[in-house]
Amino acid sequence: MAEDKIALPSSYGGIITYYNEYKSKIPLKPEMVIVLTIIVIIFVIFLHISKVFG
């Protein structure tokens, strides 16, 4: 079993490489995410106030 062991340099063992240049299929700016989140929050508050579902 010791023969099957792969030796890695100590500086690279267990390090995962992430790519900095990731292209998303849905390009969203951070401002747009914040605006959509605020809209959803306002909509949920409206539903609670109007008691549409309860």
N, CA, C, O and CB atoms as a CASP TS submission, in Angstrom:
PFRMAT TS
TARGET T0000
AUTHOR 0000-0000-0000
METHOD Language model
MODEL 1
PARENT N/A
ATOM      1  N   MET     1       0.813  -1.179   0.000  1.00  0.00           N
ATOM      2  CA  MET     1       0.000   0.000   0.000  1.00  0.00           C
ATOM      3  C   MET     1       0.866   1.255   0.000  1.00  0.00           C
ATOM      4  O   MET     1       0.462   2.275  -0.558  1.00  0.00           O
ATOM      5  CB  MET     1      -0.930  -0.009   1.190  1.00  0.00           C
ATOM      6  N   ALA     2       2.014   1.206   0.595  1.00  0.00           N
ATOM      7  CA  ALA     2       2.889   2.361   0.637  1.00  0.00           C
ATOM      8  C   ALA     2       3.446   2.696  -0.735  1.00  0.00           C
ATOM      9  O   ALA     2       3.846   3.835  -0.979  1.00  0.00           O
ATOM     10  CB  ALA     2       4.016   2.122   1.607  1.00  0.00           C
ATOM     11  N   GLU     3       3.478   1.720  -1.634  1.00  0.00           N
ATOM     12  CA  GLU     3       3.992   1.980  -2.985  1.00  0.00           C
ATOM     13  C   GLU     3       3.033   2.828  -3.817  1.00  0.00           C
ATOM     14  O   GLU     3       3.467   3.500  -4.753  1.00  0.00           O
ATOM     15  CB  GLU     3       4.262   0.665  -3.701  1.00  0.00           C
ATOM     16  N   ASP     4       1.733   2.810  -3.494  1.00  0.00           N
ATOM     17  CA  ASP     4       0.735   3.558  -4.252  1.00  0.00           C
ATOM     18  C   ASP     4       0.666   5.028  -3.858  1.00  0.00           C
ATOM     19  O   ASP     4      -0.072   5.792  -4.480  1.00  0.00           O
ATOM     20  CB  ASP     4      -0.617   2.928  -4.070  1.00  0.00           C
ATOM     21  N   LYS     5       1.399   5.434  -2.866  1.00  0.00           N
ATOM     22  CA  LYS     5       1.339   6.803  -2.363  1.00  0.00           C
ATOM     23  C   LYS     5       1.979   7.768  -3.366  1.00  0.00           C
ATOM     24  O   LYS     5       3.055   7.494  -3.897  1.00  0.00           O
ATOM     25  CB  LYS     5       2.041   6.907  -0.990  1.00  0.00           C
ATOM     26  N   ILE     6       1.314   8.893  -3.622  1.00  0.00           N
ATOM     27  CA  ILE     6       1.833   9.908  -4.531  1.00  0.00           C
ATOM     28  C   ILE     6       2.480  10.997  -3.699  1.00  0.00           C
ATOM     29  O   ILE     6       1.858  11.549  -2.792  1.00  0.00           O
ATOM     30  CB  ILE     6       0.709  10.489  -5.445  1.00  0.00           C
ATOM     31  N   ALA     7       3.715  11.302  -4.006  1.00  0.00           N
ATOM     32  CA  ALA     7       4.435  12.324  -3.253  1.00  0.00           C
ATOM     33  C   ALA     7       4.263  13.674  -3.932  1.00  0.00           C
ATOM     34  O   ALA     7       4.589  13.830  -5.108  1.00  0.00           O
ATOM     35  CB  ALA     7       5.933  11.966  -3.128  1.00  0.00           C
ATOM     36  N   LEU     8       3.750  14.646  -3.189  1.00  0.00           N
ATOM     37  CA  LEU     8       3.592  16.011  -3.685  1.00  0.00           C
ATOM     38  C   LEU     8       4.570  16.912  -2.950  1.00  0.00           C
ATOM     39  O   LEU     8       4.914  16.648  -1.798  1.00  0.00           O
ATOM     40  CB  LEU     8       2.129  16.513  -3.503  1.00  0.00           C
ATOM     41  N   PRO     9       5.012  17.957  -3.595  1.00  0.00           N
ATOM     42  CA  PRO     9       5.832  18.918  -2.860  1.00  0.00           C
ATOM     43  C   PRO     9       5.046  19.492  -1.686  1.00  0.00           C
ATOM     44  O   PRO     9       3.834  19.683  -1.791  1.00  0.00           O
ATOM     45  CB  PRO     9       6.311  20.052  -3.791  1.00  0.00           C
ATOM     46  N   SER    10       5.702  19.763  -0.594  1.00  0.00           N
ATOM     47  CA  SER    10       5.003  20.183   0.615  1.00  0.00           C
ATOM     48  C   SER    10       4.269  21.510   0.445  1.00  0.00           C
ATOM     49  O   SER    10       3.298  21.773   1.155  1.00  0.00           O
ATOM     50  CB  SER    10       5.979  20.291   1.753  1.00  0.00           C
ATOM     51  N   SER    11       4.714  22.335  -0.472  1.00  0.00           N
ATOM     52  CA  SER    11       4.048  23.623  -0.649  1.00  0.00           C
ATOM     53  C   SER    11       2.755  23.511  -1.459  1.00  0.00           C
ATOM     54  O   SER    11       1.958  24.449  -1.448  1.00  0.00           O
ATOM     55  CB  SER    11       4.988  24.595  -1.326  1.00  0.00           C
ATOM     56  N   TYR    12       2.520  22.408  -2.153  1.00  0.00           N
ATOM     57  CA  TYR    12       1.325  22.258  -2.980  1.00  0.00           C
ATOM     58  C   TYR    12       0.368  21.186  -2.470  1.00  0.00           C
ATOM     59  O   TYR    12      -0.683  20.983  -3.078  1.00  0.00           O
ATOM     60  CB  TYR    12       1.724  21.936  -4.389  1.00  0.00           C
ATOM     61  N   GLY    13       0.675  20.519  -1.421  1.00  0.00           N
ATOM     62  CA  GLY    13      -0.190  19.444  -0.940  1.00  0.00           C
ATOM     63  C   GLY    13      -1.496  19.965  -0.388  1.00  0.00           C
ATOM     64  O   GLY    13      -1.492  20.758   0.554  1.00  0.00           O
ATOM     65  N   GLY    14      -2.622  19.537  -0.955  1.00  0.00           N
ATOM     66  CA  GLY    14      -3.934  19.902  -0.446  1.00  0.00           C
ATOM     67  C   GLY    14      -4.431  21.271  -0.857  1.00  0.00           C
ATOM     68  O   GLY    14      -5.492  21.693  -0.397  1.00  0.00           O
ATOM     69  N   ILE    15      -3.710  21.974  -1.699  1.00  0.00           N
ATOM     70  CA  ILE    15      -4.146  23.304  -2.118  1.00  0.00           C
ATOM     71  C   ILE    15      -5.026  23.160  -3.357  1.00  0.00           C
ATOM     72  O   ILE    15      -4.663  22.480  -4.317  1.00  0.00           O
ATOM     73  CB  ILE    15      -2.924  24.238  -2.405  1.00  0.00           C
ATOM     74  N   ILE    16      -6.176  23.804  -3.318  1.00  0.00           N
ATOM     75  CA  ILE    16      -7.098  23.784  -4.452  1.00  0.00           C
ATOM     76  C   ILE    16      -6.897  25.058  -5.255  1.00  0.00           C
ATOM     77  O   ILE    16      -6.818  26.148  -4.689  1.00  0.00           O
ATOM     78  CB  ILE    16      -8.582  23.647  -3.981  1.00  0.00           C
ATOM     79  N   THR    17      -6.816  24.924  -6.545  1.00  0.00           N
ATOM     80  CA  THR    17      -6.629  26.081  -7.407  1.00  0.00           C
ATOM     81  C   THR    17      -7.987  26.558  -7.912  1.00  0.00           C
ATOM     82  O   THR    17      -8.750  25.795  -8.505  1.00  0.00           O
ATOM     83  CB  THR    17      -5.687  25.743  -8.592  1.00  0.00           C
ATOM     84  N   TYR    18      -8.270  27.823  -7.668  1.00  0.00           N
ATOM     85  CA  TYR    18      -9.484  28.448  -8.191  1.00  0.00           C
ATOM     86  C   TYR    18      -9.070  29.432  -9.284  1.00  0.00           C
ATOM     87  O   TYR    18      -8.069  30.137  -9.159  1.00  0.00           O
ATOM     88  CB  TYR    18     -10.299  29.171  -7.050  1.00  0.00           C
ATOM     89  N   TYR    19      -9.854  29.465 -10.349  1.00  0.00           N
ATOM     90  CA  TYR    19      -9.542  30.356 -11.449  1.00  0.00           C
ATOM     91  C   TYR    19     -10.155  31.729 -11.199  1.00  0.00           C
ATOM     92  O   TYR    19     -11.329  31.832 -10.843  1.00  0.00           O
ATOM     93  CB  TYR    19     -10.044  29.772 -12.778  1.00  0.00           C
ATOM     94  N   ASN    20      -9.373  32.769 -11.381  1.00  0.00           N
ATOM     95  CA  ASN    20      -9.857  34.132 -11.153  1.00  0.00           C
ATOM     96  C   ASN    20     -10.755  34.617 -12.282  1.00  0.00           C
ATOM     97  O   ASN    20     -11.612  35.472 -12.061  1.00  0.00           O
ATOM     98  CB  ASN    20      -8.686  35.082 -10.988  1.00  0.00           C
ATOM     99  N   GLU    21     -10.578  34.101 -13.458  1.00  0.00           N
ATOM    100  CA  GLU    21     -11.333  34.555 -14.626  1.00  0.00           C
ATOM    101  C   GLU    21     -12.496  33.613 -14.912  1.00  0.00           C
ATOM    102  O   GLU    21     -12.515  32.947 -15.947  1.00  0.00           O
ATOM    103  CB  GLU    21     -10.417  34.656 -15.858  1.00  0.00           C
ATOM    104  N   TYR    22     -13.458  33.554 -14.010  1.00  0.00           N
ATOM    105  CA  TYR    22     -14.640  32.720 -14.194  1.00  0.00           C
ATOM    106  C   TYR    22     -15.720  33.536 -14.900  1.00  0.00           C
ATOM    107  O   TYR    22     -16.063  34.633 -14.459  1.00  0.00           O
ATOM    108  CB  TYR    22     -15.158  32.177 -12.829  1.00  0.00           C
ATOM    109  N   LYS    23     -16.242  33.012 -15.972  1.00  0.00           N
ATOM    110  CA  LYS    23     -17.302  33.682 -16.732  1.00  0.00           C
ATOM    111  C   LYS    23     -18.641  33.054 -16.382  1.00  0.00           C
ATOM    112  O   LYS    23     -18.868  31.873 -16.642  1.00  0.00           O
ATOM    113  CB  LYS    23     -17.038  33.593 -18.263  1.00  0.00           C
ATOM    114  N   SER    24     -19.516  33.839 -15.797  1.00  0.00           N
ATOM    115  CA  SER    24     -20.836  33.353 -15.418  1.00  0.00           C
ATOM    116  C   SER    24     -21.748  33.342 -16.641  1.00  0.00           C
ATOM    117  O   SER    24     -21.590  34.146 -17.560  1.00  0.00           O
ATOM    118  CB  SER    24     -21.441  34.225 -14.293  1.00  0.00           C
ATOM    119  N   LYS    25     -22.701  32.419 -16.633  1.00  0.00           N
ATOM    120  CA  LYS    25     -23.676  32.372 -17.721  1.00  0.00           C
ATOM    121  C   LYS    25     -24.703  33.487 -17.587  1.00  0.00           C
ATOM    122  O   LYS    25     -25.298  33.910 -18.578  1.00  0.00           O
ATOM    123  CB  LYS    25     -24.379  31.015 -17.749  1.00  0.00           C
ATOM    124  N   ILE    26     -24.910  33.964 -16.360  1.00  0.00           N
ATOM    125  CA  ILE    26     -25.841  35.064 -16.100  1.00  0.00           C
ATOM    126  C   ILE    26     -25.038  36.211 -15.490  1.00  0.00           C
ATOM    127  O   ILE    26     -24.803  36.226 -14.282  1.00  0.00           O
ATOM    128  CB  ILE    26     -27.021  34.615 -15.145  1.00  0.00           C
ATOM    129  N   PRO    27     -24.620  37.163 -16.306  1.00  0.00           N
ATOM    130  CA  PRO    27     -23.806  38.257 -15.759  1.00  0.00           C
ATOM    131  C   PRO    27     -24.667  39.237 -14.956  1.00  0.00           C
ATOM    132  O   PRO    27     -25.549  39.894 -15.508  1.00  0.00           O
ATOM    133  CB  PRO    27     -23.078  39.004 -16.895  1.00  0.00           C
ATOM    134  N   LEU    28     -24.405  39.329 -13.659  1.00  0.00           N
ATOM    135  CA  LEU    28     -25.129  40.247 -12.789  1.00  0.00           C
ATOM    136  C   LEU    28     -24.135  41.127 -12.060  1.00  0.00           C
ATOM    137  O   LEU    28     -23.120  40.659 -11.544  1.00  0.00           O
ATOM    138  CB  LEU    28     -26.019  39.480 -11.785  1.00  0.00           C
ATOM    139  N   LYS    29     -24.446  42.404 -12.030  1.00  0.00           N
ATOM    140  CA  LYS    29     -23.618  43.324 -11.258  1.00  0.00           C
ATOM    141  C   LYS    29     -24.044  43.246  -9.801  1.00  0.00           C
ATOM    142  O   LYS    29     -25.200  42.925  -9.523  1.00  0.00           O
ATOM    143  CB  LYS    29     -23.732  44.783 -11.799  1.00  0.00           C
ATOM    144  N   PRO    30     -23.153  43.528  -8.867  1.00  0.00           N
ATOM    145  CA  PRO    30     -23.520  43.488  -7.446  1.00  0.00           C
ATOM    146  C   PRO    30     -24.665  44.443  -7.107  1.00  0.00           C
ATOM    147  O   PRO    30     -25.483  44.141  -6.238  1.00  0.00           O
ATOM    148  CB  PRO    30     -22.312  43.825  -6.590  1.00  0.00           C
ATOM    149  N   GLU    31     -24.728  45.581  -7.778  1.00  0.00           N
ATOM    150  CA  GLU    31     -25.812  46.534  -7.529  1.00  0.00           C
ATOM    151  C   GLU    31     -27.163  45.928  -7.886  1.00  0.00           C
ATOM    152  O   GLU    31     -28.158  46.152  -7.197  1.00  0.00           O
ATOM    153  CB  GLU    31     -25.587  47.824  -8.327  1.00  0.00           C
ATOM    154  N   MET    32     -27.186  45.162  -8.968  1.00  0.00           N
ATOM    155  CA  MET    32     -28.438  44.547  -9.407  1.00  0.00           C
ATOM    156  C   MET    32     -28.910  43.501  -8.397  1.00  0.00           C
ATOM    157  O   MET    32     -30.108  43.378  -8.144  1.00  0.00           O
ATOM    158  CB  MET    32     -28.265  43.906 -10.797  1.00  0.00           C
ATOM    159  N   VAL    33     -27.984  42.757  -7.828  1.00  0.00           N
ATOM    160  CA  VAL    33     -28.340  41.755  -6.823  1.00  0.00           C
ATOM    161  C   VAL    33     -28.923  42.439  -5.588  1.00  0.00           C
ATOM    162  O   VAL    33     -29.897  41.951  -5.015  1.00  0.00           O
ATOM    163  CB  VAL    33     -27.105  40.901  -6.437  1.00  0.00           C
ATOM    164  N   ILE    34     -28.342  43.555  -5.176  1.00  0.00           N
ATOM    165  CA  ILE    34     -28.848  44.288  -4.016  1.00  0.00           C
ATOM    166  C   ILE    34     -30.246  44.824  -4.293  1.00  0.00           C
ATOM    167  O   ILE    34     -31.128  44.715  -3.441  1.00  0.00           O
ATOM    168  CB  ILE    34     -27.899  45.442  -3.648  1.00  0.00           C
ATOM    169  N   VAL    35     -30.459  45.395  -5.464  1.00  0.00           N
ATOM    170  CA  VAL    35     -31.772  45.943  -5.824  1.00  0.00           C
ATOM    171  C   VAL    35     -32.812  44.831  -5.866  1.00  0.00           C
ATOM    172  O   VAL    35     -33.916  45.012  -5.352  1.00  0.00           O
ATOM    173  CB  VAL    35     -31.708  46.668  -7.189  1.00  0.00           C
ATOM    174  N   LEU    36     -32.496  43.697  -6.458  1.00  0.00           N
ATOM    175  CA  LEU    36     -33.451  42.585  -6.515  1.00  0.00           C
ATOM    176  C   LEU    36     -33.770  42.057  -5.127  1.00  0.00           C
ATOM    177  O   LEU    36     -34.914  41.695  -4.850  1.00  0.00           O
ATOM    178  CB  LEU    36     -32.904  41.455  -7.386  1.00  0.00           C
ATOM    179  N   THR    37     -32.772  42.008  -4.251  1.00  0.00           N
ATOM    180  CA  THR    37     -32.996  41.558  -2.884  1.00  0.00           C
ATOM    181  C   THR    37     -33.937  42.505  -2.145  1.00  0.00           C
ATOM    182  O   THR    37     -34.834  42.056  -1.431  1.00  0.00           O
ATOM    183  CB  THR    37     -31.667  41.444  -2.136  1.00  0.00           C
ATOM    184  N   ILE    38     -33.740  43.799  -2.310  1.00  0.00           N
ATOM    185  CA  ILE    38     -34.610  44.793  -1.663  1.00  0.00           C
ATOM    186  C   ILE    38     -36.033  44.682  -2.200  1.00  0.00           C
ATOM    187  O   ILE    38     -36.993  44.800  -1.438  1.00  0.00           O
ATOM    188  CB  ILE    38     -34.065  46.226  -1.886  1.00  0.00           C
ATOM    189  N   ILE    39     -36.176  44.457  -3.490  1.00  0.00           N
ATOM    190  CA  ILE    39     -37.513  44.303  -4.077  1.00  0.00           C
ATOM    191  C   ILE    39     -38.220  43.085  -3.496  1.00  0.00           C
ATOM    192  O   ILE    39     -39.407  43.154  -3.177  1.00  0.00           O
ATOM    193  CB  ILE    39     -37.422  44.179  -5.612  1.00  0.00           C
ATOM    194  N   VAL    40     -37.509  41.976  -3.354  1.00  0.00           N
ATOM    195  CA  VAL    40     -38.107  40.763  -2.789  1.00  0.00           C
ATOM    196  C   VAL    40     -38.505  40.999  -1.328  1.00  0.00           C
ATOM    197  O   VAL    40     -39.575  40.567  -0.900  1.00  0.00           O
ATOM    198  CB  VAL    40     -37.121  39.568  -2.894  1.00  0.00           C
ATOM    199  N   ILE    41     -37.646  41.683  -0.562  1.00  0.00           N
ATOM    200  CA  ILE    41     -37.959  41.970   0.837  1.00  0.00           C
ATOM    201  C   ILE    41     -39.220  42.831   0.937  1.00  0.00           C
ATOM    202  O   ILE    41     -40.095  42.557   1.759  1.00  0.00           O
ATOM    203  CB  ILE    41     -36.770  42.678   1.523  1.00  0.00           C
ATOM    204  N   ILE    42     -39.312  43.856   0.114  1.00  0.00           N
ATOM    205  CA  ILE    42     -40.491  44.733   0.127  1.00  0.00           C
ATOM    206  C   ILE    42     -41.744  43.951  -0.269  1.00  0.00           C
ATOM    207  O   ILE    42     -42.811  44.162   0.307  1.00  0.00           O
ATOM    208  CB  ILE    42     -40.288  45.936  -0.829  1.00  0.00           C
ATOM    209  N   PHE    43     -41.624  43.062  -1.235  1.00  0.00           N
ATOM    210  CA  PHE    43     -42.764  42.252  -1.669  1.00  0.00           C
ATOM    211  C   PHE    43     -43.241  41.325  -0.546  1.00  0.00           C
ATOM    212  O   PHE    43     -44.445  41.177  -0.336  1.00  0.00           O
ATOM    213  CB  PHE    43     -42.389  41.426  -2.913  1.00  0.00           C
ATOM    214  N   VAL    44     -42.302  40.701   0.176  1.00  0.00           N
ATOM    215  CA  VAL    44     -42.671  39.813   1.276  1.00  0.00           C
ATOM    216  C   VAL    44     -43.328  40.599   2.407  1.00  0.00           C
ATOM    217  O   VAL    44     -44.309  40.143   2.994  1.00  0.00           O
ATOM    218  CB  VAL    44     -41.437  39.062   1.798  1.00  0.00           C
ATOM    219  N   ILE    45     -42.790  41.773   2.712  1.00  0.00           N
ATOM    220  CA  ILE    45     -43.403  42.619   3.744  1.00  0.00           C
ATOM    221  C   ILE    45     -44.812  43.020   3.329  1.00  0.00           C
ATOM    222  O   ILE    45     -45.721  43.019   4.158  1.00  0.00           O
ATOM    223  CB  ILE    45     -42.544  43.877   4.004  1.00  0.00           C
ATOM    224  N   PHE    46     -45.005  43.361   2.068  1.00  0.00           N
ATOM    225  CA  PHE    46     -46.340  43.693   1.561  1.00  0.00           C
ATOM    226  C   PHE    46     -47.308  42.535   1.728  1.00  0.00           C
ATOM    227  O   PHE    46     -48.455  42.728   2.130  1.00  0.00           O
ATOM    228  CB  PHE    46     -46.266  44.092   0.094  1.00  0.00           C
ATOM    229  N   LEU    47     -46.841  41.326   1.418  1.00  0.00           N
ATOM    230  CA  LEU    47     -47.706  40.151   1.562  1.00  0.00           C
ATOM    231  C   LEU    47     -48.073  39.902   3.024  1.00  0.00           C
ATOM    232  O   LEU    47     -49.196  39.496   3.321  1.00  0.00           O
ATOM    233  CB  LEU    47     -47.019  38.912   0.979  1.00  0.00           C
ATOM    234  N   HIS    48     -47.134  40.143   3.933  1.00  0.00           N
ATOM    235  CA  HIS    48     -47.446  39.961   5.351  1.00  0.00           C
ATOM    236  C   HIS    48     -48.428  41.026   5.847  1.00  0.00           C
ATOM    237  O   HIS    48     -49.321  40.725   6.639  1.00  0.00           O
ATOM    238  CB  HIS    48     -46.160  40.003   6.185  1.00  0.00           C
ATOM    239  N   ILE    49     -48.270  42.235   5.396  1.00  0.00           N
ATOM    240  CA  ILE    49     -49.165  43.315   5.821  1.00  0.00           C
ATOM    241  C   ILE    49     -50.576  43.099   5.253  1.00  0.00           C
ATOM    242  O   ILE    49     -51.567  43.266   5.963  1.00  0.00           O
ATOM    243  CB  ILE    49     -48.607  44.691   5.368  1.00  0.00           C
ATOM    244  N   SER    50     -50.655  42.730   3.986  1.00  0.00           N
ATOM    245  CA  SER    50     -51.965  42.569   3.364  1.00  0.00           C
ATOM    246  C   SER    50     -52.624  41.249   3.716  1.00  0.00           C
ATOM    247  O   SER    50     -53.809  41.070   3.439  1.00  0.00           O
ATOM    248  CB  SER    50     -51.841  42.683   1.875  1.00  0.00           C
ATOM    249  N   LYS    51     -51.901  40.328   4.313  1.00  0.00           N
ATOM    250  CA  LYS    51     -52.406  39.022   4.728  1.00  0.00           C
ATOM    251  C   LYS    51     -53.083  38.288   3.573  1.00  0.00           C
ATOM    252  O   LYS    51     -54.172  37.734   3.725  1.00  0.00           O
ATOM    253  CB  LYS    51     -53.383  39.179   5.888  1.00  0.00           C
ATOM    254  N   VAL    52     -52.429  38.294   2.434  1.00  0.00           N
ATOM    255  CA  VAL    52     -52.961  37.615   1.253  1.00  0.00           C
ATOM    256  C   VAL    52     -52.985  36.112   1.457  1.00  0.00           C
ATOM    257  O   VAL    52     -53.938  35.444   1.056  1.00  0.00           O
ATOM    258  CB  VAL    52     -52.135  37.961   0.014  1.00  0.00           C
ATOM    259  N   PHE    53     -51.946  35.576   2.077  1.00  0.00           N
ATOM    260  CA  PHE    53     -51.837  34.112   2.252  1.00  0.00           C
ATOM    261  C   PHE    53     -52.004  33.702   3.697  1.00  0.00           C
ATOM    262  O   PHE    53     -51.381  32.726   4.116  1.00  0.00           O
ATOM    263  CB  PHE    53     -50.496  33.611   1.738  1.00  0.00           C
ATOM    264  N   GLY    54     -52.791  34.378   4.461  1.00  0.00           N
ATOM    265  CA  GLY    54     -52.957  33.894   5.818  1.00  0.00           C
ATOM    266  C   GLY    54     -53.634  34.854   6.655  1.00  0.00           C
ATOM    267  O   GLY    54     -53.855  34.596   7.838  1.00  0.00           O
TER
END
